[in-house]
């Protein structure tokens, strides 16, 4: 009897081991989902500035797992394929066609590369040509497309260095390009899997605070430093349209090239040692140098040291020169920002930032042109007397828009808008720009008038608008607004403001987005200029509606509800429901309750969508509003859990009251912060029958210097970190939870370790949980094999624990 008991015990242990670890090949979801996943994508559309030609770029929706399995080095925030010398996660296009505006016929481009993997598309200055790169097995080539002849040709061999950004820039003349190539003296990279260490890895602190977020893909040792430097080193040549090369600049670690608007100067950004193991390359030592177009040195205009330490807070920034750009309204003038508060939001000052303008050849002193009350975020240039600047402050959610005279620093700037940038209903829109004589985009100024276009969020839905703004009276006049009753019509481009001609993009829940030319001054129907078909016809008859409801504290909420095609709205069969959401933080209740979605948006399921399951007999509440509000001195996260549960209960109650669902069969899910939300809801409520959490973080002590919208560190708010961490409350979680995570997640804070440790805790405490680690995948998933398997896992989970819940 004892032997039998021991044997039984051994079998139980062995069985437990087998059940704990399941080895599967990649699976595929049911046919209803698979046919949607396999639907072809419509092409991306690129219009020229004259609105005469359209370039159509075709791409596959997914990579293959074989592509993701190619050699990859993760260094200082970059992910690089060291064989091809381009970003290892880049997406590629496989075909190009052309259209004339007004003619629906597509013209196939001739001379495309064999087995194309095209990216980095860039118009020539006159937009008669388009340059692009093509990646082959051994590297990256430069190609050029001629629009008139609808043909393209290769300019270089596969020796470009595209490891950081686009590897080329057009000359203003349009007959040649500056191109980054691999240097001849590149040394072989160190293979860390076989290299013999020469000593330990040591990190030290001199006592200065360095409260950085939990960055991933950091440099870890001298081998990483060596490889990083070798991969970024490049040599620059001038290449003409016949492929002839001429040396322009010697080898360096180039991070960026940009011609001045008149083409006479080039701003070159380079990276330098010492590197850091704490921060990514954007805070490594940087130098900005101006050369003339022939490569002769003009001036070093910016030299920034390594910045491992910055002040605390979302509004913290460098105390060095930042945001250096060319002015779009001048032939060759730089502008940049510099903090007046040492980059520290804790310092009380009258003005936070100062903006300077600096004319070529940069032998004079930069001129101060503006001071902003909050952190500067950008300028839209107009002319010598008119420019628009913007600032913002995270802690108050405030944004200011300034009208100022860039030629007169003594003139008081006028604040046109002073508002809560989360208040979508009050958004005045963006000032419209037009292409100037330098080929750059500046404010469209019509005598004393400017123009604005905007998304047009409103209580009655999304209604994009086109307005006129009077510079003298500062009054705004509405010129056109979409009615939003049956379609969602967005402004893609203002073709001619004076004549009222707009390029718009029109869609409905079942009509794929297409482009139209609308004349707002003539009572004629808009002219359709593209005719892309709906690739998702199997779901075009599903029921879709935007529902609004209230939280128990009166806060207005909303979500998009989907019901299966043919659902009997009278009989009202009780369906299982999937609630998919993502929490967002607000500083006031009025903006938190605003409607920011439209029932007329085209139903386009993407790889992570739950809409697929409407074909499987589920109700879906997608994009359910999950605001977390902290007004006044209270921070949103001070009551995070309570507000999560209140949001969830309000959503379930709202759909239940409509009579569509069985409230005992509701699942909740989310990706990233939505996964964090899901784990918290399952731990602290009994509202759900199952959960799906993808690529989340569950232990906030592993992100001790802030996360998401939380500025406080763990040591400043330990109770908040503890209360919000599902890992700390794993003993309360008994609801079936499916955890999915990419093994190569590069998102700050969502280490794969987060899911692994949370799974171990739940398993040890007896919770029903399944962990799926997707090989090679990052924070978002890319390989078709991974995505199909993820969909299969979700379907199996929902069928077992939701639809067929016992």
Protein Blocks (a to p, Z undefined) as FASTA:
>chain_A
ZZmmmmmmmmmmmmmmmmmpccdddddddfklmmmmmpccdddddddfkomaccdddddf
bdcfklmmpccddeehiacdfklopafkbccdfbdcdddehiabdcddehiaehiadehi
acdfklpaccdddddfkbccdddddfklopacdfbdcfbcfkgojfbdcdfklpaccddd
ddfklccdddfklpccfbdcddddehiacddcddehiafbfklmmmmmmmmgccdddddf
kopacdfbdcdddfbdcddfkopaccdddddddddfkbcfklgccddddddfkopafbdc
bdcdddfbccedjkbccfbdehiacdfkbfbdcdddddfklopakbccfbfbdcddddde
hlaccddfbdcfbdcfbdcdfbfmbccdddddfklopacdddddfklmkbccddfbdcdf
klmmlpgbjadddddfkopacdddehjaccdddehiafkbccdddddddfklopacdfbd
ceklmbccddfbdfblmnopacdddddfklccddddddfkbccddddfbdcdcfklmlmm
pccdddddddfkopacdddddddehiafklopaddddddddddddfbfklmmpcfbdfkb
ccdddfkbcklmmmnopacdehiacddddehjbcfklmmmmmmmmmmmmmmmmmmmnopa
cfklccdddehjlmmmmmmmmmmcckbfbdcdehiafbfklmmnoghjlfbdfklmmmlm
mmmmmklmmmmpcbdcdddddfkbcbehiafklmmmmmmmmmmnopacdddddehiafbd
fbfklmmmmmmmmmmmmmmmmmmoZZ
